Amino acid sequence: MSKVISVNSGSSSLKFQLFDMPSETVLTSGQAERIGQDLGTFTIKVNGEKKSKDVPIPDHKTAVKMLLDSLLEYHIVSSLDEIQGAGHRIVQGGSYYSESVVADEEVVNRVRELSELAPLHNPAHLVCYEAFTAALPNIGHVFVFDTAFHQTMGPESFLFPVPYDWYTQYKIRRYGAHGTSHWYVNRRAAQLMDKDVNHLNMITCHLGNGASITAIKDGKVVNTSMGLTPLGGIMMGTRCGDIDPTVVFYMMKKLECTPDEMDTFLNKRSGMLGVSGISSDARDIQAAVDKGEERAVLTTELYTNRVVNQVGGYYAQLGHTDALIFTAGLGENDDKCRERILKGLEEAMGLSIDYELNSTIHGKECLISKPDSKTAVYVIPTNEELVIARDTVRLLEL
């Protein structure tokens, strides 16, 4: 038996789960939010009860200390020496890594080098890693890359039609994201279907505040919607997804804004928030739809259109699709969102959906297609932290 901690740090957050392996029992979980702001929130689950406090969390190093102190304070561990390994989610691994790796100086330097491609995330990952190595100097650490699963794409999928030396000199290409999530639900769907994942074609839809869609042929990614960064692909909570690049140049002139200001418009003020003018949260938008608010209705129609177009394109690329998977916040919990998307796909893909069953599914595994459906449709909650823990145990040989 070994205790392993899975660490998922964002630009202003730190999520964690402590596992007892190999039983995969979750001993505790929690998160630090609003890191770097005037007042943050730290939450940890103790015996199924959430303990939460609002305190200043000036940086990720402080968040790590709060986490480790809480493990001792609440007697989740009697000593930090009980923790034998740590796995860290890393957003950007570039083309260097097609699987998880044990962290060492060379790997750390490459992650730091790739910070240019993920400036909000990779530096935060490294701060957390360094804080954990300082607090737990005698354990091994594993880096699990969001981009790794997507490295099986061919150049016809990952290259952009721009000057080729942009790729060779500046690493401009499609990397994708949410790879750990796509990998997990792909493998889990194969288990539920009782079939070999290496002989199945799937389209996996990770639909949350950030969202991506991936085409998987015989267990390997052949295409994915996010691009150089998580800004590309389908419409998201606050991100625009794919747009005509001329919009950027045109609006920079009109608004007389800097590149950084335009980055804020596209990453934080677009998507569902930008179109609806209400919120980036699909629950708020659905409440407005129920009241008949036109821009909220338009937001859901635009979102549905973007997802349907992406899935339809991948369906054609794969030739046939054995399973269509919904996961992440919207995918797992928003039955109305799923219904709109599925009704947009059912004729072309030959889907037969139990919409009554679909309306009852929130955050649990379920086959929502009928036996006569040409493609099986599943809702599968993702579990990136479990994948991180499994890779940590495997690579550290715990």
C-alpha positions in Angstrom: 0.0 0.0 0.0 1.2 3.5 -0.8 -0.1 7.0 -0.5 0.2 9.1 -3.7 -0.9 12.7 -4.2 -2.2 14.0 -7.5 -1.7 17.7 -8.0 -3.5 19.8 -10.6 -2.4 23.5 -10.5 -3.9 26.3 -12.6 -2.8 29.9 -13.0 -4.7 30.8 -9.8 -5.7 27.5 -8.3 -4.4 24.2 -6.9 -6.6 21.1 -6.8 -5.4 17.9 -5.2 -6.4 14.3 -4.3 -4.6 12.0 -2.0 -5.0 8.3 -2.9 -4.3 5.1 -1.1 -2.9 2.8 -3.9 -3.4 0.3 -5.4 -7.0 0.3 -4.0 -7.4 3.8 -5.5 -9.2 4.9 -2.4 -9.5 8.7 -2.2 -8.3 9.7 1.3 -9.0 13.4 0.8 -9.4 16.0 -1.9 -9.6 19.8 -2.0 -8.4 22.9 -3.6 -7.0 26.4 -3.1 -8.7 29.1 -5.2 -8.0 32.7 -6.1 -4.3 32.3 -5.4 -2.6 35.7 -5.7 -5.8 37.7 -5.1 -6.5 39.7 -1.9 -8.5 36.8 -0.4 -8.4 33.2 -1.4 -10.3 30.1 -0.4 -8.8 26.8 0.8 -11.1 23.7 1.0 -10.3 20.2 2.1 -12.6 17.2 2.5 -12.3 15.5 5.9 -14.4 12.3 6.4 -16.7 13.4 3.6 -17.2 16.9 5.1 -15.8 20.0 3.4 -13.7 22.2 5.6 -13.4 25.7 4.0 -11.7 28.9 5.0 -11.2 32.3 3.3 -7.6 33.4 3.8 -4.9 35.3 1.8 -3.1 32.8 -0.5 -0.4 35.0 -2.0 1.3 32.3 -4.1 1.3 28.6 -5.0 4.1 27.9 -2.5 1.8 29.1 0.3 -1.0 26.9 -1.1 1.2 23.8 -1.0 2.1 24.6 2.6 -1.5 25.0 3.6 -2.3 21.7 1.9 0.4 19.7 3.6 -0.3 21.4 7.0 -4.0 20.4 6.7 -3.1 16.8 6.0 -1.4 16.7 9.4 -3.9 19.0 11.2 -6.9 16.8 10.3 -4.9 13.5 10.9 -5.4 12.4 7.3 -1.7 11.3 7.6 0.2 11.1 10.8 3.4 12.1 9.1 4.2 13.5 5.6 6.6 10.6 5.3 3.5 8.4 4.5 3.3 10.1 1.1 5.5 8.1 -1.3 4.9 9.9 -4.6 3.5 13.0 -6.2 2.0 13.3 -9.7 1.7 16.7 -11.3 -0.5 17.8 -14.2 1.5 19.8 -16.7 -0.5 21.6 -19.4 2.2 21.9 -22.0 4.7 19.2 -22.8 5.2 20.2 -26.5 6.3 17.5 -28.8 8.8 16.2 -26.4 6.6 13.9 -24.4 4.0 11.3 -25.6 3.6 9.9 -22.2 4.1 10.7 -18.5 7.7 10.8 -17.2 9.6 10.9 -13.9 10.6 14.5 -13.2 14.3 15.3 -13.3 16.4 18.4 -14.0 16.2 17.9 -17.8 12.4 17.5 -17.8 11.9 20.5 -15.5 14.1 22.7 -17.9 12.0 21.6 -20.8 8.7 22.4 -19.0 10.2 25.8 -18.2 11.2 26.3 -21.8 7.7 25.5 -22.9 6.3 28.2 -20.6 6.1 30.5 -23.7 3.3 28.2 -25.0 1.5 28.1 -21.7 2.5 31.2 -19.8 -0.4 31.0 -17.2 0.0 27.3 -16.4 3.6 25.9 -16.8 5.2 28.4 -14.5 2.5 27.7 -11.8 3.1 23.9 -12.3 6.8 24.4 -11.6 6.3 26.5 -8.5 4.1 23.8 -7.1 6.6 21.1 -8.0 9.4 23.0 -6.4 7.3 23.6 -3.2 6.5 19.9 -3.0 10.1 18.8 -3.6 11.2 21.2 -0.8 8.6 19.9 1.6 8.9 16.2 0.6 12.6 15.9 -0.6 12.7 12.1 -0.4 9.9 11.1 -2.7 9.7 10.8 -6.5 7.6 13.1 -8.7 5.9 12.4 -12.0 4.8 14.9 -14.7 1.6 14.0 -16.5 1.1 16.1 -19.7 -2.2 17.4 -21.1 -0.6 17.3 -24.5 0.9 13.8 -24.4 -2.1 11.8 -25.6 -2.4 14.0 -28.7 1.2 13.3 -29.9 0.0 10.5 -32.2 -1.6 13.1 -34.6 -0.1 13.2 -38.0 1.3 16.5 -39.5 -1.9 16.7 -41.7 -3.7 17.3 -38.4 -1.2 19.1 -36.2 0.3 21.6 -38.7 -1.2 25.0 -39.4 -1.1 26.3 -43.0 1.4 29.1 -42.2 5.1 29.5 -43.2 6.7 26.1 -42.5 9.6 27.7 -40.6 7.2 28.9 -38.0 6.9 25.2 -37.1 10.5 24.3 -37.3 11.9 27.4 -35.6 9.1 28.5 -33.2 7.2 25.2 -32.6 3.9 26.6 -34.0 1.5 23.7 -34.3 -1.5 22.1 -32.8 -0.8 20.5 -29.4 -4.3 20.1 -28.0 -5.2 19.9 -24.3 -7.3 17.8 -21.8 -5.3 14.8 -23.1 -5.5 13.0 -19.8 -9.3 13.4 -19.7 -9.7 12.2 -23.3 -7.4 9.2 -22.6 -9.4 8.2 -19.5 -12.9 8.3 -21.0 -11.7 6.6 -24.2 -10.3 3.7 -22.1 -13.3 3.7 -19.8 -15.7 3.5 -22.7 -13.9 0.5 -24.1 -14.3 -1.2 -20.7 -18.0 -0.5 -20.6 -18.4 -1.8 -24.1 -16.3 -4.8 -23.2 -14.2 -4.3 -26.4 -10.5 -3.8 -27.2 -9.8 0.0 -27.2 -7.3 -0.6 -30.0 -10.1 -1.6 -32.4 -12.5 1.2 -31.7 -13.1 4.6 -33.1 -14.4 7.3 -30.7 -15.1 11.0 -30.5 -14.7 12.3 -27.0 -16.2 15.6 -26.0 -14.7 17.3 -22.9 -17.2 20.1 -22.5 -16.5 22.4 -19.5 -15.6 26.0 -19.1 -12.7 25.0 -21.2 -13.7 22.5 -23.9 -12.1 20.3 -26.5 -13.2 17.5 -28.8 -10.9 14.6 -29.9 -11.1 12.0 -32.7 -9.6 8.7 -31.6 -8.9 5.8 -34.0 -7.8 2.5 -32.6 -6.9 4.1 -29.3 -4.7 6.8 -30.8 -5.6 10.5 -31.4 -5.9 11.5 -35.0 -7.3 15.0 -34.4 -8.2 17.4 -31.6 -9.9 20.8 -31.5 -7.6 22.9 -29.3 -4.6 24.4 -31.1 -1.3 25.9 -30.1 -3.0 27.0 -26.9 -6.4 26.3 -25.1 -7.8 29.3 -26.9 -8.4 27.4 -30.1 -11.2 25.0 -31.1 -14.9 25.2 -30.1 -16.6 28.1 -28.3 -16.0 28.0 -24.5 -17.0 29.7 -21.3 -14.9 32.8 -21.9 -12.7 31.8 -24.8 -13.7 32.5 -28.4 -12.3 29.3 -30.0 -11.5 29.4 -33.7 -12.2 32.7 -35.5 -11.1 34.5 -38.6 -7.6 35.9 -37.7 -8.5 39.1 -39.4 -11.0 39.9 -36.6 -8.0 40.3 -34.3 -6.2 42.8 -36.5 -9.3 44.7 -37.3 -10.5 45.1 -33.7 -7.0 46.0 -32.5 -7.2 49.0 -34.8 -10.7 49.8 -33.9 -10.2 49.6 -30.1 -6.6 50.8 -30.3 -5.6 48.0 -27.9 -2.4 46.2 -27.3 -1.7 42.5 -27.9 -2.1 41.8 -24.2 -5.4 43.6 -24.1 -6.6 41.6 -27.1 -5.5 38.4 -25.4 -7.8 39.4 -22.5 -10.7 40.0 -24.9 -10.4 36.6 -26.6 -9.5 34.5 -23.5 -11.6 36.1 -20.8 -14.4 38.2 -22.4 -15.6 36.1 -25.3 -17.3 32.7 -25.6 -20.5 32.2 -23.7 -19.9 35.3 -21.6 -19.2 37.5 -24.6 -22.2 36.4 -26.6 -24.7 36.2 -23.8 -23.6 39.2 -21.8 -24.8 37.2 -18.8 -22.2 34.7 -17.6 -19.7 32.1 -18.6 -21.6 29.6 -16.6 -23.9 27.5 -18.7 -26.3 27.1 -15.7 -26.9 30.9 -15.7 -27.4 30.9 -19.4 -29.9 28.1 -19.3 -31.8 29.9 -16.6 -32.0 32.9 -19.0 -33.0 30.6 -21.9 -35.9 29.3 -19.7 -37.0 33.0 -19.4 -36.8 33.4 -23.1 -33.9 35.9 -23.2 -32.8 36.1 -26.9 -29.1 36.4 -26.4 -29.1 33.5 -24.1 -30.9 31.4 -26.7 -28.5 32.6 -29.3 -25.5 31.6 -27.1 -26.8 28.0 -26.8 -27.5 27.8 -30.5 -24.1 29.1 -31.4 -22.4 26.7 -28.9 -24.4 23.7 -30.3 -23.6 24.7 -33.9 -19.8 24.8 -33.1 -19.8 21.4 -31.4 -22.0 19.7 -34.1 -19.7 21.0 -36.8 -16.6 19.7 -35.0 -18.0 16.3 -34.2 -19.4 16.0 -37.7 -16.0 16.7 -39.2 -14.3 14.1 -37.0 -17.1 11.6 -37.9 -16.2 12.0 -41.5 -12.5 11.8 -40.8 -12.8 8.6 -38.8 -15.0 6.9 -41.4 -17.2 5.3 -38.7 -17.6 6.0 -35.0 -18.2 3.3 -32.4 -18.8 5.6 -29.5 -19.5 9.3 -28.8 -18.5 10.3 -25.2 -19.6 13.3 -23.2 -17.5 14.3 -20.2 -16.5 17.3 -17.9 -18.8 19.9 -16.4 -21.3 20.4 -19.2 -20.8 17.0 -20.7 -21.5 15.2 -17.5 -24.2 17.4 -15.9 -26.0 19.5 -18.6 -28.6 17.3 -20.1 -30.1 20.1 -22.1 -26.8 20.9 -23.7 -26.3 17.2 -24.6 -29.8 17.0 -26.0 -29.3 20.0 -28.3 -26.0 18.6 -29.6 -27.3 15.1 -30.1 -30.4 16.3 -32.0 -28.1 18.2 -34.3 -26.1 15.0 -35.0 -28.7 12.2 -34.9 -29.8 12.2 -38.5 -26.2 12.3 -40.0 -24.8 9.8 -37.5 -27.8 7.5 -37.3 -28.1 8.1 -33.5 -31.0 6.8 -31.5 -31.1 8.5 -28.1 -33.2 7.8 -25.0 -33.8 11.5 -24.3 -36.0 10.8 -21.3 -33.1 8.8 -19.7 -30.6 11.6 -20.8 -32.7 14.2 -18.9 -32.0 12.2 -15.6 -28.2 11.8 -16.0 -26.1 14.2 -14.1 -22.5 13.3 -13.1 -22.7 9.6 -13.5 -21.8 6.9 -16.0 -24.6 6.0 -18.4 -25.3 4.6 -21.9 -27.9 7.1 -23.2 -28.3 5.6 -26.7 -30.7 2.9 -27.6 -29.7 -0.5 -29.0 -30.6 0.5 -32.6 -28.2 3.5 -32.5 -25.4 3.2 -35.1 -23.1 4.9 -32.6 -23.1 4.2 -28.8 -23.4 7.4 -26.8 -22.1 7.5 -23.2 -21.9 10.0 -20.4 -18.6 9.3 -18.5 -17.4 11.4 -15.7 -13.7 12.1 -16.2 -11.0 11.4 -13.6 -7.7 13.0 -14.5 -6.4 12.8 -10.9 -6.8 9.0 -10.9 -4.8 8.8 -14.1 -2.1 10.9 -12.6 -2.0 8.6 -9.5 -1.8 5.5 -11.6 1.0 6.9 -13.7 2.8 7.9 -10.6 2.6 4.5 -9.1 3.6 2.8 -12.3 6.6 5.0 -13.1 8.0 5.2 -9.5 7.3 1.4 -9.1 5.6 1.9 -5.8 
